[in-house]
């Protein structure tokens, strides 16, 4: 049996030319552009303090994320009617086609996730900014799920 070699991707080799959403930065690590044949995609996701991403989904891809550092709010649903607060050490699963948005409530610390997607090429479908009504991060009516 012929085994493939283990591949190591160093931090300086992360690729920011992957598909992006306004308000965040994605850095591809495990992807075809790095010469890695894999059925999945892996990388880092960063949202700066006080920023929020645009509303988006990932088409047919399922996404698993691990919160490496920071705190984030995630909204999802047809109208952004569901939400959860994530902290370092939490895992997140985002089903295919689900519209969602990540929000950094901190004014001081970025949040960073390690992300794995179910296909080798990233899919990012950015939706119009007015797809949902705005959210007040200071509001006490937010439901925290999970």
Contact map, one row per residue, 1 for C-alpha under 8 A:
11100000000000000000000000000000000000000000000000000000000000000000000000000000000000000000000000000000000000000000000000000000000000000000000000
11110000000000000000000000000000000000000000000000000000000000000000000000000000000000000000000000000000000000000000000000000000000000000000000000
11111000000000000000000000000000000000000000000000000000000000000000000000000000000000000000000000000000000000000000000000000000000000000000000000
01111100000000000000000000000000000000000000000000000000000000000000000000000000000000000000000000000000000000000000000000000000000000000000000000
00111110000000000000000000000000000000000000000000000000000000000000000000000000000000000000000000000000000000000000000000000000000000000000000000
00011111000000000000000000000000000000000000000000000000000000000000000000000000000000000000000000000000000000000000000000000000000000000000000000
00001111100000000000000000000000000100000000000000000000000000000000000000000000000000000000000000000000000000000000000000000000000000000000000000
00000111110000000000000000000000000000000000000000000000000000000000000000000000000000000000000000000000000000000000000000000000000000000000000000
00000011111011000000000000001100000000000000000000000000000000000000000000000000000000000000000000000000000000000000000000000000000000000000000000
00000001111111000000000000000000000000000000000000000000000000000000000000000000000000000000000000000000000000000000000000000000000000000000000000
00000000111111000000000000000000000000000000000000000000000000000000000000000000000000000000000000000000000000000000000000000000000000000000000000
00000000011111000000000000000000000000000000000000000000000000000000000000000000000000000000000000000000000000000000000000000000000000000000000000
00000000111111100000000000001000000000000000000000000000000000000000000000000000000000000000000000000000000000000000000000000000000000000000000000
00000000111111110000000000111000000000000010000000000000000000000000000000000000000000000000000000000000000000000000000000000000000000000000000000
00000000000011111100000000111000000000000000000000000000000000000000000000000000000000000000000000000000000000000000000000000000000000000000000000
00000000000001111100000011110000000000000000000000000000000000000000000000000000000000000000000000000000000000000000000000000000000000000000000000
00000000000000111110000000110000000000000000000000000000000000000000000000000000000000000000000000000000000000000000000000000000000000000000000000
00000000000000111111000001110000000000000000000000000000000000000000000000000000000000000000000000000000000000000000000001000000000000000000000000
00000000000000001111100001000000000000000000000000000000000000000000000000000000000000000000000000000000000000000000000001110000000000000000000000
00000000000000000111110111000000000000000000000000000000000000000000000000000000000000000000000000000000000000000000000000010000000000000000000000
00000000000000000011111110000000000000000000000000001101000000000000000000000000000000000000000000000000000000000000000000010100000000000000000000
00000000000000000001111100000000000000000000000000001100000000000000000000000000000000000000000000000000000000000000000000000000000000000000000000
00000000000000000000111110000000000000000000001100111100000000000000000000000000000000000000000000000000000000000000000000000000000000000000000000
00000000000000000001111111000000000000000000111100111000000000000000000000000000000000000000000000000000000000000000000000000000000000000000000000
00000000000000010001101111100000000000000000111000000000000000000000000000000000000000000000000000000000000000000000000000000000000000000000000000
00000000000000010111000111110000000000000011110000000000000000000000000000000000000000000000000000000000000000000000000000000000000000000000000000
00000000000001111100000011111000000000000011100000000000000000000000000000000000000000000000000000000000000000000000000000000000000000000000000000
00000000000001111100000001111110000000001111000000000000000000000000000000000000000000000000000000000000000000000000000000000000000000000000000000
00000000100011100000000000111110010000001111000000000000000000000000000000000000000000000000000000000000000000000000000000000000000000000000000000
00000000100000000000000000011111010101011110000000000000000000000000000000000000000000000000000000000000000000000000000000000000000000000000000000
00000000000000000000000000011111111111011100000000000000000000000000000000000000000000000000000000000000000000000000000110000000000000000000000000
00000000000000000000000000000111111111000000000000000000000000000000000000000000000000000000000000000000000000000000000110000000000000000000000000
00000000000000000000000000000011111100000000000000000000000000000000000000000000000000000000000000000000000000000000000000000000000000000000000000
00000000000000000000000000001111111100000000000000000000000000000000000000000000000000000000000000000000000000000000000000000000000000000000000000
00000000000000000000000000000011111110000000000000000000000000000000000000000000000000000000000000000000000000000000000000000000000000000000000000
00000010000000000000000000000111111111000000000000000000000000000000000000000000000000000000000000000000000000000000000000000000000000000000000000
00000000000000000000000000000011001111100000000000000000000000000000000000000000000000000000000000000000000000000000000000000000000000000000000000
00000000000000000000000000000111000111111000000000000000000000000000000000000000000000000000000000000000000000000000000100000000000000000000000000
00000000000000000000000000000000000011111000000000000000000000000000000000000000000000000000000000000000000000000000011100000000000000000000000000
00000000000000000000000000000110000001111100000000000000000000000000000000000000000000000000000000000000000000000001111110000000000000000000000000
00000000000000000000000000011110000001111110000000000000000000000000000000000000000000000000000000000000000000000001111111000000000000000000000000
00000000000000000000000000011110000000011111000000000000000000000000000000000000000000000000000000000000000000000111100000000000000000000000000000
00000000000001000000000001111100000000001111100000000000000000000000000000000000000000000000000000000000000000000111000000000000000000000000000000
00000000000000000000000001111000000000000111110000000000000000000000000000000000000000000000000000000000000000011110000000000000000000000000000000
00000000000000000000000111100000000000000011111000000000000000000000000000000000000000000000000000000000000000011110000000000000000000000000000000
00000000000000000000000111000000000000000001111100000000000000000000000000000000000000000000000000000000000001111000000000000000000000000000000000
00000000000000000000001110000000000000000000111110111000000000000000000000000000000000000000000000000011000001110000000000000000000000000000000000
00000000000000000000001100000000000000000000011111100000000000000000000000000000000000000000000000000001000011100000000000000000000000000000000000
00000000000000000000000000000000000000000000001111100000000000000000000000000000000000000000000000000001111111100000000000000000000000000000000000
00000000000000000000000000000000000000000000000111110000000000000000000000000000000000000000000000000011111100000000000000000000000000000000000000
00000000000000000000001100000000000000000000001111111000000000000000000000000000000000000000000000000011100000000000000000000000000000000000000000
00000000000000000000001100000000000000000000001001111100000000000000000000000000000000000000000000001111000000000000000000000000000000000000000000
00000000000000000000111100000000000000000000001000111110000000000000000000000000000000000000000000001110000000000000000000000000000000000000000000
00000000000000000000111000000000000000000000000000011111000000000000000000000000000000000000000000001100000000000000000000000111100000000000000000
00000000000000000000000000000000000000000000000000001111100000000000000000000000000000000000000000111000000000000000000000000111101000000000000000
00000000000000000000100000000000000000000000000000000111110000000000000000000000000000000000000000111000000000000000000000011110000000000000000000
00000000000000000000000000000000000000000000000000000011111000000000000000000000000000000000000111110000000000000000000000011110000000000000000000
00000000000000000000000000000000000000000000000000000001111111000000000000000000000000000000000111000000000000000000000001111000000000000000000000
00000000000000000000000000000000000000000000000000000000111110000000000000000000000000000000000111000000000000000000000000111000000000000000000000
00000000000000000000000000000000000000000000000000000000011111000000000000000000000000000000000110000000000000000000000000100000000000000000000000
00000000000000000000000000000000000000000000000000000000011111100000000000000000000000000000001110000000000000000000111000100000000000000000000000
00000000000000000000000000000000000000000000000000000000010111110000000000000000000000000000111100000000000000000000110000000000000000000000000000
00000000000000000000000000000000000000000000000000000000000011111000000000000000000000000001111100000000000000000011110000000000000000000000000000
00000000000000000000000000000000000000000000000000000000000001111100000000000000000000000011110000000000000000000011100000000000000000000000000000
00000000000000000000000000000000000000000000000000000000000000111110000000000000000000000011100000000000000000001111000000000000000000000000000000
00000000000000000000000000000000000000000000000000000000000000011111000000000000000000011111000000000000000000001110000000000000000000000000000000
00000000000000000000000000000000000000000000000000000000000000001111111000000000000001111110000000000000000000111100000000000000000000000000000000
00000000000000000000000000000000000000000000000000000000000000000111110000000000000000011000000000000000000000111100000000000000000000000000000000
00000000000000000000000000000000000000000000000000000000000000000011111000000000000000111000000000000000000001111000000000000000000000000000000000
00000000000000000000000000000000000000000000000000000000000000000011111100000000000000110000000000000000000011110000000000000000000000000000000000
00000000000000000000000000000000000000000000000000000000000000000010111110000000000011110000000000000001110000100000000000000000000000000000000000
00000000000000000000000000000000000000000000000000000000000000000000011111000000000011100000000000000111100000100000000000000000000000000000000000
00000000000000000000000000000000000000000000000000000000000000000000001111100000001111000000000000000111100000000000000000000000000000000000000000
00000000000000000000000000000000000000000000000000000000000000000000000111110000001111000000000000011110000000000000000000000000000000000000000000
00000000000000000000000000000000000000000000000000000000000000000000000011111001111100000000000000011100000000000000000000000000000000000000000000
00000000000000000000000000000000000000000000000000000000000000000000000001111111111000000000000001111000000000000000000000000000000000000000000000
00000000000000000000000000000000000000000000000000000000000000000000000000111111110000000000000001110000000000000000000000000000000000000000000000
00000000000000000000000000000000000000000000000000000000000000000000000000011111100000000000000000100000000000000000000000000000000000000000000000
00000000000000000000000000000000000000000000000000000000000000000000000000011111100000000000000000000000000000000000000000000000001110000000000000
00000000000000000000000000000000000000000000000000000000000000000000000000111111111000000000000000110000000000000000000000000000000110000000000000
00000000000000000000000000000000000000000000000000000000000000000000000000111111111000000000000000000000000000000000000000000000000000000000000000
00000000000000000000000000000000000000000000000000000000000000000000000000111001111100000000000000000000000000000000000000000000000000000000001010
00000000000000000000000000000000000000000000000000000000000000000000000011110001111110000000000000000000000000000000000000000000000000000000011110
00000000000000000000000000000000000000000000000000000000000000000000000011100000011111000000000000000000000000000000000000000000000000000000001111
00000000000000000000000000000000000000000000000000000000000000000000001111000000001111100000000000000000000000000000000000000000000000000000000110
00000000000000000000000000000000000000000000000000000000000000000010001111000000000111110100000000000000000000000000000000000000000000000000000000
00000000000000000000000000000000000000000000000000000000000000000010111100000000000011111100000000000000000000000000000000000000000000000000000000
00000000000000000000000000000000000000000000000000000000000000000111111000000000000001111100000000000000000000000000000000000000000000000000000000
00000000000000000000000000000000000000000000000000000000000000000111100000000000000000111110000000000000000000000000000000000000000000000000000000
00000000000000000000000000000000000000000000000000000000000000000110000000000000000001111111000000000000000000000000000000000000000000000000000000
00000000000000000000000000000000000000000000000000000000000000011110000000000000000000001111100000000000000000000000000000000000000000000000000000
00000000000000000000000000000000000000000000000000000000000000111100000000000000000000000111110000000000000000000000000000000000000000000000000000
00000000000000000000000000000000000000000000000000000000000001111000000000000000000000000011111000000000000000000000000000000000000000000000000000
00000000000000000000000000000000000000000000000000000000000001110000000000000000000000000001111101000000000000000000000000000000000000000000000000
00000000000000000000000000000000000000000000000000000000000011100000000000000000000000000000111111000000000000000000000000000000000000000000000000
00000000000000000000000000000000000000000000000000000000111111100000000000000000000000000000011111000000000000000000000000000000000000000000000000
00000000000000000000000000000000000000000000000000000000111110000000000000000000000000000000001111100000000000000000000000000000000000000000000000
00000000000000000000000000000000000000000000000000000000111000000000000000011000000000000000011111110000000000000000000000000000000000000000000000
00000000000000000000000000000000000000000000000000000011100000000000000000011101000000000000000011111000000000000000000000000000000000000000000000
00000000000000000000000000000000000000000000000000000011100000000000000001111001000000000000000001111100000000000000000000000000000000000000000000
00000000000000000000000000000000000000000000000000011111000000000000000001110000000000000000000000111110000000000000000000000000000000000000000000
00000000000000000000000000000000000000000000000000011100000000000000000111100000000000000000000000011111000000000000000000000000000000000000000000
00000000000000000000000000000000000000000000001001111000000000000000000111000000000000000000000000001111100000000000000000000000000000000000000000
00000000000000000000000000000000000000000000001111110000000000000000001110000000000000000000000000000111111001100000000000000000000000000000000000
00000000000000000000000000000000000000000000000011100000000000000000001110000000000000000000000000000011111000000000000000000000000000001000000000
00000000000000000000000000000000000000000000000011000000000000000000001000000000000000000000000000000001111111000000000000000000000000000000000000
00000000000000000000000000000000000000000000000011000000000000000000000000000000000000000000000000000001111110000000000000000000000000000000000000
00000000000000000000000000000000000000000000000011000000000000000000000000000000000000000000000000000000011111000000000000000000000000000000000000
00000000000000000000000000000000000000000000000110000000000000000000010000000000000000000000000000000000011111100000000000000000000000000000000000
00000000000000000000000000000000000000000000011110000000000000000000110000000000000000000000000000000001010111110000000000000000000000000000000000
00000000000000000000000000000000000000000000011110000000000000000011111100000000000000000000000000000001000011111000000000000000000000000000000000
00000000000000000000000000000000000000000001111000000000000000000011110000000000000000000000000000000000000001111100000000000000000000000000000000
00000000000000000000000000000000000000000001110000000000000000001111100000000000000000000000000000000000000000111110000000000000000000000000000000
00000000000000000000000000000000000000000111100000000000000000001111000000000000000000000000000000000000000000011111000000000000000000000000000000
00000000000000000000000000000000000000000111100000000000000000111100000000000000000000000000000000000000000000001111100000000000000000000000000000
00000000000000000000000000000000000000011110000000000000000000111000000000000000000000000000000000000000000000000111110000000000000000000000000000
00000000000000000000000000000000000000011100000000000000000011110000000000000000000000000000000000000000000000000011111101000000000000000000000000
00000000000000000000000000000000000000111000000000000000000011100000000000000000000000000000000000000000000000000001111100000000000000000000000000
00000000000000000000000000000000000000111000000000000000000010000000000000000000000000000000000000000000000000000000111111000000000000000000000000
00000000000000000000000000000011000001111000000000000000000000000000000000000000000000000000000000000000000000000000111111000000000000000000000000
00000000000000000000000000000011000000011000000000000000000000000000000000000000000000000000000000000000000000000000001111100000000000000000000000
00000000000000000110000000000000000000001000000000000000010000000000000000000000000000000000000000000000000000000000101111110000000000000000000000
00000000000000000010000000000000000000000000000000000000011110000000000000000000000000000000000000000000000000000000000011111000000000000000000000
00000000000000000011100000000000000000000000000000000001111000000000000000000000000000000000000000000000000000000000000001111100000000000000000000
00000000000000000000000000000000000000000000000000000001111000000000000000000000000000000000000000000000000000000000000000111110000000000000000000
00000000000000000000100000000000000000000000000000000111100000000000000000000000000000000000000000000000000000000000000000011111000000000000000000
00000000000000000000000000000000000000000000000000000111100000000000000000000000000000000000000000000000000000000000000000001111101000000000000000
00000000000000000000000000000000000000000000000000000110000000000000000000000000000000000000000000000000000000000000000000000111111000000000000000
00000000000000000000000000000000000000000000000000000110000000000000000000000000000000000000000000000000000000000000000000000011111100000000000000
00000000000000000000000000000000000000000000000000000000000000000000000000000000000000000000000000000000000000000000000000000001111110000000000000
00000000000000000000000000000000000000000000000000000010000000000000000000000010000000000000000000000000000000000000000000000011111110000000000000
00000000000000000000000000000000000000000000000000000000000000000000000000000011000000000000000000000000000000000000000000000000111111000000000000
00000000000000000000000000000000000000000000000000000000000000000000000000000011000000000000000000000000000000000000000000000000011111100000000000
00000000000000000000000000000000000000000000000000000000000000000000000000000000000000000000000000000000000000000000000000000000000111110000000000
00000000000000000000000000000000000000000000000000000000000000000000000000000000000000000000000000000000000000000000000000000000000011111000000000
00000000000000000000000000000000000000000000000000000000000000000000000000000000000000000000000000000000000000000000000000000000000001111110000000
00000000000000000000000000000000000000000000000000000000000000000000000000000000000000000000000000000000100000000000000000000000000000111110000000
00000000000000000000000000000000000000000000000000000000000000000000000000000000000000000000000000000000000000000000000000000000000000011111000000
00000000000000000000000000000000000000000000000000000000000000000000000000000000000000000000000000000000000000000000000000000000000000011111110000
00000000000000000000000000000000000000000000000000000000000000000000000000000000000000000000000000000000000000000000000000000000000000000111110000
00000000000000000000000000000000000000000000000000000000000000000000000000000000000000000000000000000000000000000000000000000000000000000011111000
00000000000000000000000000000000000000000000000000000000000000000000000000000000001000000000000000000000000000000000000000000000000000000011111100
00000000000000000000000000000000000000000000000000000000000000000000000000000000011100000000000000000000000000000000000000000000000000000000111110
00000000000000000000000000000000000000000000000000000000000000000000000000000000001110000000000000000000000000000000000000000000000000000000011111
00000000000000000000000000000000000000000000000000000000000000000000000000000000011110000000000000000000000000000000000000000000000000000000001111
00000000000000000000000000000000000000000000000000000000000000000000000000000000000100000000000000000000000000000000000000000000000000000000000111
